[in-house]
Amino acid sequence: MVHTFQGKTVGNIGFGLMGFTLRGRVLSDEQIFTTMKAALESGCNYWNGGEFYGTPERNSLTVLERYYERYPEDVGKILLNVKGCIYPAENFRPDSSPEGVKTSIESCVRMIGGKGRIDQFEAARKDPKVDIEVTMKAMQGHINAGDIGGIALSEVSAKNIRRAAKVAKITAVEIELSLWETEPLTNGVVQACAELDIPILAYSPLGKGMLTGQVKSFDDLAEGDFRRMLPRFQPDVFEENLRLVREVETLAARKGCTPGQIAINWLLALAKRPGMPEIIPIPGATTVERVKENAVEIDLTEEDLAEIDELLKKFTPVGDRYPAFAMHLLDKE
């Protein structure tokens, strides 16, 4: 199955760029470009990056600028979603005022260069000081100016999705959704997207790597890896949070696949249920091997899904998704 958004055809599974520049390891352009090529060849051409995924000198956009310089023929093959309007150096302060939107979009356009194209732009978090209608109108002005192709939302409440959709066409809503984070299924966000026919970009479909089964302890995380500051990865809760992974590993062994493939394909199966919106998982990867693994689509039967439903009833992750300062930025209105 394929989808058509903004005139571009994309596959069922997208591709997250964060790991290239925000995981504590410095990767060469050659490794990054080879992995990007593998994503395209695997049909994963809905890409998600961020202005703040790294430093002003090396982030999703600057890497893409160099990639497009080498492979200009790939620009039209990619549907690119970019997050901005937030300042990590200032404790992740959001600024979605018209001035903040202008600064961030112009910065992103400059960094990606003349060959690049930002198909969708979103504020990484809703600015609590700015009504969402004001932000939407500001972004619409940049669509009219040709700076961006569309407007997406990130980590917003159902109420604000509906408010935003009354002002501008919303091309996607990016939320954390996975076997490890199911709150959007119960807090009205998924329902609002279904009602408004807005696709969901499901970031961290692998539970920030936990659901791959490759991370066995806190010490497996490299120095500088942002996950070292996340409550769910702390040593005192790590073992408890591995319980779901072990259950998924058991199911994966029976299916002859990996636990990560179960996690990603659960989201694809979820989207087929009545009353659900389109859901595009956007797993990240930094190697060709991992890209190819993530791109595999498998058939989860109704029995498989019922088993997963039972697992989720028995498991609640221990710890918040983010540290306190970042949890404060989530839109719960």
C-alpha positions as CSV (number, residue, x, y, z in Angstrom):
1,M,0.0,0.0,0.0
2,V,1.1,3.5,-0.7
3,H,-0.2,6.9,0.2
4,T,-0.3,10.2,-1.6
5,F,0.4,13.4,0.3
6,Q,0.9,16.8,-1.3
7,G,1.2,15.2,-4.7
8,K,3.9,12.8,-3.6
9,T,3.6,9.1,-3.3
10,V,5.1,7.6,-0.1
11,G,5.4,4.2,1.4
12,N,3.7,2.8,4.5
13,I,6.9,3.3,6.6
14,G,8.8,6.6,6.8
15,F,12.3,7.5,8.1
16,G,13.5,9.5,11.0
17,L,16.7,11.5,10.7
18,M,17.4,12.4,14.3
19,G,19.8,9.6,15.0
20,F,22.3,10.9,12.4
21,T,23.1,14.0,14.4
22,L,21.7,13.6,17.9
23,R,22.9,10.3,19.4
24,G,26.3,11.2,20.8
25,R,28.2,9.6,17.8
26,V,29.7,11.5,15.0
27,L,28.8,9.7,11.7
28,S,30.6,10.4,8.4
29,D,28.7,11.8,5.5
30,E,29.4,8.6,3.6
31,Q,27.7,6.5,6.2
32,I,24.7,8.9,6.5
33,F,24.3,9.2,2.7
34,T,24.5,5.4,2.2
35,T,21.8,4.9,4.8
36,M,19.6,7.6,3.3
37,K,19.9,5.9,-0.1
38,A,18.9,2.6,1.5
39,A,15.8,4.2,3.0
40,L,14.8,5.5,-0.5
41,E,15.5,2.2,-2.1
42,S,13.4,0.5,0.6
43,G,10.4,2.7,-0.1
44,C,10.8,4.8,3.1
45,N,10.6,8.2,1.5
46,Y,8.6,10.2,4.1
47,W,11.4,11.8,6.0
48,N,11.3,13.6,9.3
49,G,14.0,15.9,10.6
50,G,14.6,18.8,12.9
51,E,16.2,22.2,13.0
52,F,17.4,21.4,16.5
53,Y,18.5,17.8,15.8
54,G,22.1,18.6,16.5
55,T,24.0,21.9,16.3
56,P,23.4,24.8,14.0
57,E,26.4,23.6,12.0
58,R,25.4,19.9,11.8
59,N,21.7,18.9,11.9
60,S,19.1,17.3,9.7
61,L,19.0,20.2,7.4
62,T,22.7,20.8,6.9
63,V,23.1,17.0,6.3
64,L,20.3,17.1,3.7
65,E,21.9,20.1,2.0
66,R,25.0,18.1,1.4
67,Y,23.0,15.0,0.4
68,Y,21.0,17.0,-2.1
69,E,24.2,18.6,-3.5
70,R,25.5,15.1,-4.3
71,Y,22.2,13.6,-5.3
72,P,19.9,16.4,-6.6
73,E,17.8,13.8,-8.4
74,D,16.5,12.6,-5.0
75,V,14.8,15.9,-4.0
76,G,11.6,15.1,-5.7
77,K,11.5,11.6,-4.3
78,I,11.3,12.7,-0.7
79,L,8.5,14.1,1.3
80,L,10.2,16.1,4.0
81,N,8.7,17.1,7.4
82,V,10.8,19.5,9.5
83,K,10.4,20.5,13.1
84,G,11.5,23.9,14.4
85,C,10.4,26.8,16.6
86,I,12.2,25.6,19.7
87,Y,15.5,26.4,21.4
88,P,17.4,23.6,23.1
89,A,20.1,26.0,24.5
90,E,17.3,27.7,26.4
91,N,15.9,24.6,28.1
92,F,13.9,23.8,24.9
93,R,12.0,27.1,25.0
94,P,9.3,27.1,22.3
95,D,8.6,30.2,20.3
96,S,5.6,29.9,17.9
97,S,4.9,33.6,17.7
98,P,4.9,35.1,14.1
99,E,8.4,36.3,14.7
100,G,9.5,32.9,16.0
101,V,7.9,31.1,13.1
102,K,9.6,33.5,10.6
103,T,13.0,33.1,12.2
104,S,12.8,29.3,12.3
105,I,11.5,28.8,8.8
106,E,14.0,31.2,7.3
107,S,16.8,29.4,9.1
108,C,15.6,26.0,7.9
109,V,15.3,27.2,4.3
110,R,18.8,28.7,4.5
111,M,20.3,25.6,5.9
112,I,18.8,23.1,3.5
113,G,20.0,25.2,0.6
114,G,18.5,26.1,-2.8
115,K,18.1,22.5,-3.9
116,G,16.1,21.4,-0.9
117,R,12.4,21.5,-0.3
118,I,10.5,21.6,3.1
119,D,7.2,19.9,2.2
120,Q,5.9,20.2,5.8
121,F,6.9,22.4,8.7
122,E,5.8,22.1,12.3
123,A,6.5,23.7,15.6
124,A,8.1,21.0,17.7
125,R,5.9,22.0,20.7
126,K,2.9,24.3,21.1
127,D,4.0,27.6,22.5
128,P,1.9,28.1,25.7
129,K,2.2,31.9,25.2
130,V,0.7,31.9,21.7
131,D,-2.8,30.8,20.5
132,I,-2.4,28.1,18.0
133,E,-4.5,30.1,15.5
134,V,-1.9,32.8,15.5
135,T,0.8,30.2,14.8
136,M,-1.2,28.6,12.0
137,K,-1.8,32.0,10.3
138,A,1.9,32.8,10.5
139,M,2.8,29.5,8.9
140,Q,0.2,29.9,6.2
141,G,1.9,33.1,5.2
142,H,5.1,31.1,4.6
143,I,3.2,28.7,2.4
144,N,1.9,31.6,0.4
145,A,5.5,32.9,0.1
146,G,6.7,29.5,-1.1
147,D,9.0,28.8,1.8
148,I,7.3,25.6,2.9
149,G,4.7,23.3,1.3
150,G,2.4,22.6,4.2
151,I,1.8,22.7,7.9
152,A,2.0,19.8,10.3
153,L,1.5,19.7,14.1
154,S,3.6,18.1,16.8
155,E,2.6,16.8,20.2
156,V,-0.6,18.8,20.4
157,S,-3.9,18.0,22.2
158,A,-7.0,16.9,20.5
159,K,-8.6,20.3,21.3
160,N,-5.7,22.2,19.6
161,I,-5.7,19.9,16.6
162,R,-9.3,20.9,16.0
163,R,-8.6,24.6,16.6
164,A,-5.7,24.5,14.2
165,A,-7.7,22.7,11.5
166,K,-10.3,25.5,11.4
167,V,-7.5,28.0,10.4
168,A,-5.3,26.0,8.0
169,K,-5.0,22.7,6.3
170,I,-3.1,20.3,8.5
171,T,-1.1,17.8,6.5
172,A,0.0,15.6,9.4
173,V,0.1,15.3,13.2
174,E,3.4,14.0,14.6
175,I,3.1,12.2,18.0
176,E,4.9,9.5,19.9
177,L,2.9,6.3,19.4
178,S,4.1,2.8,19.9
179,L,3.7,-0.3,22.0
180,W,5.6,1.6,24.6
181,E,3.4,4.8,24.4
182,T,-0.3,4.3,23.7
183,E,-1.7,7.4,25.4
184,P,-2.8,9.0,22.1
185,L,-5.3,6.1,21.7
186,T,-7.1,7.2,24.8
187,N,-6.6,11.0,25.1
188,G,-8.6,11.9,21.9
189,V,-5.7,12.7,19.6
190,V,-6.0,9.7,17.4
191,Q,-9.8,10.2,17.3
192,A,-9.4,13.8,16.3
193,C,-7.1,12.9,13.5
194,A,-9.5,10.2,12.2
195,E,-12.4,12.6,12.3
196,L,-10.5,15.3,10.4
197,D,-8.8,12.9,8.0
198,I,-5.3,13.9,9.1
199,P,-2.5,11.4,8.9
200,I,-0.4,10.6,12.0
201,L,3.4,10.5,11.9
202,A,4.2,8.0,14.6
203,Y,7.7,8.9,16.0
204,S,9.7,6.6,18.2
205,P,7.7,3.6,17.0
206,L,10.5,1.4,18.4
207,G,10.2,3.0,21.9
208,K,13.4,5.1,21.3
209,G,15.2,1.8,20.5
210,M,14.0,-0.2,23.5
211,L,11.6,-2.3,21.4
212,T,14.4,-3.5,19.1
213,G,15.6,-5.7,21.9
214,Q,19.2,-4.4,21.2
215,V,19.4,-2.2,24.3
216,K,19.7,-4.4,27.3
217,S,20.9,-2.0,30.0
218,F,21.6,1.7,30.7
219,D,25.3,1.0,30.0
220,D,24.5,0.1,26.4
221,L,23.8,3.8,25.7
222,A,26.8,5.7,24.5
223,E,28.1,8.8,26.3
224,G,26.2,11.7,24.9
225,D,23.2,9.6,23.9
226,F,20.1,11.8,24.8
227,R,18.3,8.7,26.1
228,R,20.6,8.7,29.1
229,M,18.5,11.6,30.5
230,L,15.1,9.9,29.9
231,P,13.3,8.6,33.0
232,R,12.3,5.3,31.3
233,F,15.9,4.4,30.6
234,Q,17.3,4.9,34.1
235,P,19.0,2.0,35.8
236,D,16.5,1.6,38.6
237,V,13.6,1.1,36.2
238,F,15.3,-0.4,33.2
239,E,14.7,-4.1,34.0
240,E,11.0,-3.4,34.7
241,N,10.6,-1.7,31.3
242,L,12.2,-4.6,29.6
243,R,9.2,-6.8,30.5
244,L,7.2,-5.8,27.4
245,V,10.3,-6.2,25.2
246,R,10.7,-9.8,26.3
247,E,7.1,-10.6,25.5
248,V,7.4,-9.0,22.1
249,E,10.6,-11.0,21.5
250,T,8.6,-14.2,22.2
251,L,5.9,-13.3,19.6
252,A,8.6,-12.2,17.1
253,A,10.4,-15.6,17.4
254,R,7.1,-17.4,16.6
255,K,6.5,-15.1,13.6
256,G,10.1,-15.5,12.3
257,C,10.8,-11.8,12.5
258,T,12.4,-9.2,14.8
259,P,10.7,-7.5,17.8
260,G,11.2,-4.2,16.0
261,Q,9.3,-5.5,13.0
262,I,6.4,-6.5,15.3
263,A,6.4,-3.0,16.8
264,I,6.4,-1.2,13.5
265,N,3.8,-3.5,11.9
266,W,1.5,-3.2,14.9
267,L,1.1,0.5,14.0
268,L,0.3,-0.4,10.4
269,A,-2.2,-3.0,11.6
270,L,-3.7,-0.4,14.0
271,A,-4.4,2.0,11.1
272,K,-6.5,-0.7,9.4
273,R,-8.9,-0.9,12.3
274,P,-12.3,0.9,11.9
275,G,-12.3,4.5,12.9
276,M,-8.5,4.9,12.7
277,P,-6.6,7.5,10.6
278,E,-3.7,6.8,8.4
279,I,-0.6,6.1,10.5
280,I,3.0,6.3,9.1
281,P,5.6,5.0,11.5
282,I,8.9,6.9,11.1
283,P,11.6,4.8,12.7
284,G,15.1,6.1,12.7
285,A,18.2,4.2,11.7
286,T,21.9,4.9,11.1
287,T,22.8,1.8,9.2
288,V,21.7,0.1,6.0
289,E,21.0,-3.1,7.9
290,R,18.7,-1.4,10.3
291,V,16.9,0.5,7.6
292,K,16.2,-2.7,5.6
293,E,15.0,-4.4,8.8
294,N,12.6,-1.6,9.6
295,A,11.2,-1.5,6.1
296,V,9.9,-5.1,6.2
297,E,6.1,-5.4,6.3
298,I,4.7,-8.5,7.9
299,D,1.2,-9.8,8.4
300,L,-0.1,-9.6,11.9
301,T,-3.2,-11.8,12.3
302,E,-6.2,-11.0,14.4
303,E,-4.8,-13.6,16.9
304,D,-1.5,-11.8,17.0
305,L,-3.2,-8.5,17.6
306,A,-5.4,-9.9,20.3
307,E,-2.3,-11.2,22.0
308,I,-0.6,-7.8,21.8
309,D,-3.8,-6.2,23.2
310,E,-3.5,-8.4,26.2
311,L,0.1,-7.7,26.7
312,L,-0.6,-3.9,26.7
313,K,-3.3,-4.3,29.3
314,K,-0.7,-5.8,31.6
315,F,2.2,-3.4,31.0
316,T,2.6,0.2,31.9
317,P,6.1,1.8,31.3
318,V,7.7,3.0,34.5
319,G,8.8,6.6,34.3
320,D,7.8,9.6,32.2
321,R,8.6,10.0,28.5
322,Y,10.9,12.9,29.1
323,P,12.6,14.8,32.0
324,A,10.4,17.1,34.0
325,F,11.4,20.3,32.0
326,A,10.4,18.6,28.7
327,M,7.2,17.0,30.1
328,H,6.1,20.5,31.0
329,L,6.2,21.4,27.3
330,L,3.7,18.7,26.2
331,D,0.3,20.1,25.2
332,K,-2.3,18.7,27.6
333,E,-4.9,21.4,27.0
